[in-house]
Amino acid sequence: MTGITRNEPPRISLRTNIWIVIPIGVLIVAILSANLLLLNYVHVFTAILWTGTDIFMAFLLGPVLRNVSLSTRKEIISWLMPKMVFYMPTVAAVTTTAGYFLASKVGLISLQPPVFYWVSTVLIIVSAMFIMGLGILLPNKFPKL
């Protein structure tokens, strides 16, 4: 490859990922306006984005990356991961925050059984997902290049 210079992969930078203020801004507007329809929309839409990205990465991108060369895999991951570092935590945080505010506005957060048991179950699942995402999965997503 004479005469061809490879561009450096993007660095992890908030400036190149400024778009994350859009879901956060819409969440703030939904909470401050007390509009249940908008809050429900934010919760459901970001949950779809979160789940869809997980499914795409696991079932489509994973098998593709497994069948390409190591240099191609490194190239794809070095471009993808700086975006994912901002995308996944933002979508996850907006989804759970919108869900909490939606549940509290509708009156689902109470201490009377059986609602208390459902809320406790949801909090346990979200806590387990948070610990697994930050403690187990996130450090493994950054291969040593």
N, C-alpha and C positions, 0 to 999 in steps of 0.2 A: 504494500500500500504506500507507494511513494507519492508525496505531495498531498496526502489526505491527513488532516489532523482531526483527531477525535475530540469532541467536546467533553468537557468535564461533566459528570453527572450533577444534577442540581443538589444544592446543599439544603439542609433542613433550615428553613427560614420562615418566619412569620410573614415577612413582606410578600413572598411569593404565594402564600396561602391565606391572603387577606379575606378570601371569600368565606372563611369560617364565621365571619361576623354576621352573615345573612341568617343562618338558622338561629343563632343566638339573639339577634335583633328581633326576629319574628317571635321568638319565645318571650322576650321581654314585653313586646307589644301585646301579645296574647294574655300575659299575666296581668299587666297593668290595666288593660281594657276590660278585664273580667268577662271576655267574650268566650263562652263555653264552646261554641262551634269552632272558633279559631284555635282554641287550646286543644280541642279534640283533633282537629286537622293536623296541628303541629306534632302532637303525640303519635298519631297513626302514621303520618307521612315519614317522619324521621325513623320510626320503628321499621317501616318498610325498607327505607334506605339502609339501615343497620343490618337487618336480616338478609336483604338482597345482596349486600356486599359480602357478608359472611358466606353465603351460599355460592356466590360467584367465585370467590377466592378458593373455597374448599373443593368445589366440584368441577370448575372449569379451568381456572388458572393453575391450580396445584398440579393436576395431571399433565397439563401442557408443559409446565416448568420441569417436571420430572423427566420428560422425554427430550429435552433440548440439552445442548452442550453446557458445560459449566460456565464458559465465558458468556454465552447468551443469557443464562440464568442470572449471572452477576450483573449484567447490563440491565436487564429488566428490573431486577430487585433494586438496583441503585437508583433507578428513576421512579419506581413505584413507592418505595417506603417513605421518602420524605413527604409525600402527599398523604399517605396513610397515617403517619404519626399525628397529623392534625385532624384528618377526616374522622377516623373511628372514635377517638375520645369525644370529639364535638358532637357527633351524631348520638353516641351513647348517653352523654350528659344531657343533651336537649331532650331525648326521649324519656329518660327517667325523671327529669325535672318536670316536664310537661305532664307526665303521668301522675306524679305526686300532687301537683297543683290541681289537676283535673279531678282526681279522687277526693281531694279535700273540699273543692268547690261543690261537688255533687253530694258530699256528705258520706262518702264511703270510709273515711278514716274515723273510726270510733273505737271505743274500748269494749263494746258489747259483743259477746259471741253471737253468731259464728263469724261476723265480719272481722273481728280481731284475729281470728285464726288465718283467714285469707290474707290479710294485710301482713301478718307476721311471716307467712310463707313467702309472699312476694319479696319482703325485705331480706329474708334469708337467701333466696335465689339471686337477687341483685347483688348482695354482698359477696356471695360465692363467685359470681361472674366477674365482679370488680377485682377480687383478689386473684383469680386465675388470669385475668387479662393483664393486669399490671405485674403480678409476681411470677407467673409461669410463662405465659405466651409472649408478652412483649419483649423480654430479653432474648427470646429465641428467634424473633423475627428479624434480627439484625445479624446476618452472617458476617463473619470476618472476611472482608474482601481483600 
